[in-house]
């Protein structure tokens, strides 16, 4: 009984934090970065931000880039201006012993 209550409370907390994250994104890049950097829930869910350029975004979207390490490697050799910020979070499946990153959103850093 107590375990069920704890699981329900955790589920409700995660839902509330997810809604807070969705609302925070609507306030722009600075608010999103602040949420990621100052929120233990975001840290616990492996939220990360990566400044990237258009070429990296395009390669990610067409499947040429598949891992965080590939993003970091490409960032270290690019000479183009980093015009976007990519935000990801991690999902860990303990039953399957797997971990993967999900692209949550991409912010444009500069005005069009």
C-alpha beads as a LAMMPS data file, in Angstrom:
LAMMPS data file: protein, C-alpha beads

112 atoms
111 bonds

1 atom types
1 bond types

-500.0 500.0 xlo xhi
-500.0 500.0 ylo yhi
-500.0 500.0 zlo zhi

Masses

1 110.0

Atoms # bond

1 1 1 0.000 0.000 0.000
2 1 1 2.716 2.469 0.997
3 1 1 4.761 1.517 -2.070
4 1 1 1.758 2.190 -4.313
5 1 1 1.294 5.623 -2.733
6 1 1 4.971 6.459 -3.245
7 1 1 4.842 5.374 -6.884
8 1 1 1.708 7.428 -7.468
9 1 1 3.264 10.475 -5.811
10 1 1 6.401 10.097 -7.950
11 1 1 4.288 9.736 -11.084
12 1 1 2.292 12.874 -10.197
13 1 1 5.509 14.789 -9.463
14 1 1 7.016 13.756 -12.803
15 1 1 3.860 14.803 -14.642
16 1 1 3.867 18.178 -12.872
17 1 1 7.540 18.757 -13.664
18 1 1 6.991 17.755 -17.298
19 1 1 4.214 20.345 -17.556
20 1 1 6.468 22.942 -15.940
21 1 1 9.180 22.106 -18.487
22 1 1 6.713 22.466 -21.381
23 1 1 5.608 25.878 -20.070
24 1 1 9.202 26.970 -19.499
25 1 1 10.139 26.282 -23.124
26 1 1 7.502 28.769 -24.280
27 1 1 9.418 31.496 -22.445
28 1 1 12.475 31.088 -24.656
29 1 1 16.018 29.797 -24.628
30 1 1 17.244 31.613 -21.508
31 1 1 14.362 30.266 -19.425
32 1 1 14.891 26.755 -20.799
33 1 1 18.618 26.813 -20.025
34 1 1 17.937 28.129 -16.527
35 1 1 15.452 25.311 -15.928
36 1 1 17.938 22.690 -17.132
37 1 1 20.853 24.090 -15.126
38 1 1 18.991 24.793 -11.878
39 1 1 16.467 21.998 -11.545
40 1 1 17.226 18.651 -9.912
41 1 1 14.394 16.978 -11.851
42 1 1 16.031 18.042 -15.132
43 1 1 19.365 16.745 -13.897
44 1 1 17.820 13.451 -12.781
45 1 1 16.329 13.060 -16.258
46 1 1 19.638 13.782 -18.003
47 1 1 18.585 17.034 -19.675
48 1 1 21.440 18.554 -21.675
49 1 1 21.880 21.513 -23.999
50 1 1 24.232 21.649 -26.965
51 1 1 25.015 24.759 -28.995
52 1 1 25.060 23.592 -32.631
53 1 1 25.045 25.000 -36.147
54 1 1 22.658 24.439 -39.037
55 1 1 24.805 21.700 -40.554
56 1 1 24.771 19.699 -37.308
57 1 1 20.993 20.140 -36.966
58 1 1 20.473 18.978 -40.559
59 1 1 22.738 15.952 -40.099
60 1 1 20.939 15.050 -36.889
61 1 1 17.528 15.266 -38.542
62 1 1 18.520 13.070 -41.495
63 1 1 20.235 10.505 -39.282
64 1 1 23.924 11.145 -40.008
65 1 1 24.424 12.027 -36.338
66 1 1 23.053 9.554 -33.805
67 1 1 24.844 10.124 -30.482
68 1 1 25.760 12.882 -28.065
69 1 1 29.411 12.094 -28.680
70 1 1 28.977 12.647 -32.416
71 1 1 27.385 16.028 -31.667
72 1 1 30.316 16.977 -29.426
73 1 1 32.846 15.781 -31.990
74 1 1 31.234 17.804 -34.762
75 1 1 31.016 20.903 -32.551
76 1 1 34.722 20.708 -31.787
77 1 1 35.703 20.814 -35.461
78 1 1 33.100 23.187 -36.872
79 1 1 34.082 26.667 -37.909
80 1 1 30.516 27.831 -38.480
81 1 1 28.687 30.002 -35.985
82 1 1 26.640 27.963 -33.474
83 1 1 23.206 29.317 -34.367
84 1 1 20.941 26.829 -32.582
85 1 1 20.667 25.141 -29.203
86 1 1 19.668 21.510 -29.103
87 1 1 18.032 20.221 -25.903
88 1 1 17.907 16.513 -25.153
89 1 1 16.898 14.330 -22.256
90 1 1 17.787 10.763 -21.427
91 1 1 15.615 7.731 -20.977
92 1 1 16.907 4.808 -19.007
93 1 1 15.111 1.474 -19.204
94 1 1 16.374 -0.590 -16.286
95 1 1 14.462 -3.696 -17.346
96 1 1 16.148 -3.715 -20.755
97 1 1 19.415 -2.228 -19.451
98 1 1 19.345 0.475 -22.138
99 1 1 19.792 4.229 -22.266
100 1 1 19.018 6.608 -25.101
101 1 1 18.707 10.334 -25.689
102 1 1 15.641 12.044 -27.083
103 1 1 15.808 15.392 -28.847
104 1 1 13.239 17.486 -27.005
105 1 1 13.556 20.766 -28.874
106 1 1 15.793 22.965 -30.971
107 1 1 15.988 26.706 -30.314
108 1 1 17.194 29.189 -32.877
109 1 1 19.727 31.472 -31.185
110 1 1 19.563 34.309 -33.660
111 1 1 16.670 36.298 -34.991
112 1 1 15.488 35.673 -38.517

Bonds

1 1 1 2
2 1 2 3
3 1 3 4
4 1 4 5
5 1 5 6
6 1 6 7
7 1 7 8
8 1 8 9
9 1 9 10
10 1 10 11
11 1 11 12
12 1 12 13
13 1 13 14
14 1 14 15
15 1 15 16
16 1 16 17
17 1 17 18
18 1 18 19
19 1 19 20
20 1 20 21
21 1 21 22
22 1 22 23
23 1 23 24
24 1 24 25
25 1 25 26
26 1 26 27
27 1 27 28
28 1 28 29
29 1 29 30
30 1 30 31
31 1 31 32
32 1 32 33
33 1 33 34
34 1 34 35
35 1 35 36
36 1 36 37
37 1 37 38
38 1 38 39
39 1 39 40
40 1 40 41
41 1 41 42
42 1 42 43
43 1 43 44
44 1 44 45
45 1 45 46
46 1 46 47
47 1 47 48
48 1 48 49
49 1 49 50
50 1 50 51
51 1 51 52
52 1 52 53
53 1 53 54
54 1 54 55
55 1 55 56
56 1 56 57
57 1 57 58
58 1 58 59
59 1 59 60
60 1 60 61
61 1 61 62
62 1 62 63
63 1 63 64
64 1 64 65
65 1 65 66
66 1 66 67
67 1 67 68
68 1 68 69
69 1 69 70
70 1 70 71
71 1 71 72
72 1 72 73
73 1 73 74
74 1 74 75
75 1 75 76
76 1 76 77
77 1 77 78
78 1 78 79
79 1 79 80
80 1 80 81
81 1 81 82
82 1 82 83
83 1 83 84
84 1 84 85
85 1 85 86
86 1 86 87
87 1 87 88
88 1 88 89
89 1 89 90
90 1 90 91
91 1 91 92
92 1 92 93
93 1 93 94
94 1 94 95
95 1 95 96
96 1 96 97
97 1 97 98
98 1 98 99
99 1 99 100
100 1 100 101
101 1 101 102
102 1 102 103
103 1 103 104
104 1 104 105
105 1 105 106
106 1 106 107
107 1 107 108
108 1 108 109
109 1 109 110
110 1 110 111
111 1 111 112
